[in-house]
Amino acid sequence: KNEVIVSVCVEKMFNFIHTHIHLLNLTLQYPNTLNHPNSTDIVSPFQWSDSFTKNVLIEIITALDAVGAVESKSGGQASSRELVTGFELLFNVSLANAYNKRGDVLSRKIKTVNFLKRMMNALVEKSQK
């Protein structure tokens, strides 16, 4: 009885090793096929709506930065530049002169956070339905 168990175990180990050798050979033969994609190979399925300006997106980024809502992978609050880059990747958009536009958002005297107020009102309205 023990001989049968040992025989089955040896056969299973042999099959296991044979399978791994086969996978290693395939990896060597087709090196790019089994690799994980780089983050630069991944394209977000989202895009920023043409119905809204890029300044609106800068307003959102500025607000997130102001409250410290986003952290970087390395820990601590994400920088404005990291937030801009993240949103550019998320929405497949270029936010040129983001720092200057951020300054414009912060220096507004009238309608300082127009879009954020609009978002808040829409959320309140939706929650009351």
N, C-alpha and C positions, 0 to 999 in steps of 0.2 A: 504494500500500500504506500509506504514512504517513497519507494522507487518511482511510482507513478506520479506522485506529487512533485518530486524533484525533477522528473522528466518534463512535466508540464511547465514548471517554473523556468527551466532552462530554455525550453522552446519559446516561451513568452519573452524572456530576456533577449534571446537571439532575434526574434521578430522586432522587438523594440529597438535594439541596436542597429539592425538592418534598416529600419525606417529612418532613424536619425542619420545614418550615413547617406541614405538616398536624399534626404532633405539638404544635407550639407553639400552634396554634389550638385543639386539643383541650384542652391544658393551661389555656388562658385560658377556654375554654367550661366545663370541668369541673375547677375548681381543686382540689377535695378528693379527686378520684379518683386522681390520680397522685402524691399526696404520700406520703412515708414516714410511718409511724405514730410518734407520740411515745411515749416510754417509759411514760407514764401510760396510753396506750391498750393496752399489752400486758399481758395477764393471764397469770400463771404457771399452767401446767396442774397444779401440785402443791398439795397441802394437807397440813397437819400432821395426823397420825393422832389420832383421839380416844382411842386406846389409850395415849397418852403425854401427860403434862401439859405445859403451856407452860413450867413450871419446868425440865423436861428440856431444852427448846430453849434456855433461858437458860444452862443448864450447858454446852451445846455452844458457844454463842456466847462465853461467858466463857473457855472453854478455848482457843478459836481466838484470842481477844484476848490471852490470857496468853502464847501462844507466838509471837504476831506472824505468824500464817500467812496473813493476808489484807491485801492492800494496797489503798489507794484509787486511783481513776483518776488523781488528781493526783500520785501517788507517795507513798511512805512508808506506814507502818502505818495501816490503817483504824481509825478511832475506834470506841469501843463503840457510840456512837449510829449510825454508818454500818452497823456489823454488824447491829444490831437492825433498822434500816430495811430492809436487804437481805434479812434472813430473813423479815421481815413480808411483803415483796413476793414472795419466793420461795414461801412456804407459805400466802399469802393468810390471814394471821392477824394479830391485833392483840396486841402484847406490852406492855400497859399496865403502868406502874410497873416497867419493865425494869431501871432502875438500882437500885431497891430490892431487886428479886429477885436481881440480880447480887450485891449485898452479902450477901444471905442465903446464896447459893451459896458465897461466899468465907469466910463466918464459920461454916460448918458444922464441928462438932467430930467427929461420928461420921458415917460414910458420906459423906465429903466429895465424892466424885465417883462416886456410885453408878451413874449411867447410863453414864458414860464407861468404867467398869470392865466393865459389862454389854456395851457395844459391843465392847470389846477381847476379852473372852472369846468372844463370838459370832464375831468375825473369826478368832480362833485356831482355834476349833472348825470353822468352815467351811473354813479352809485345810488342815485335816488330813483332810478327807474325800476 
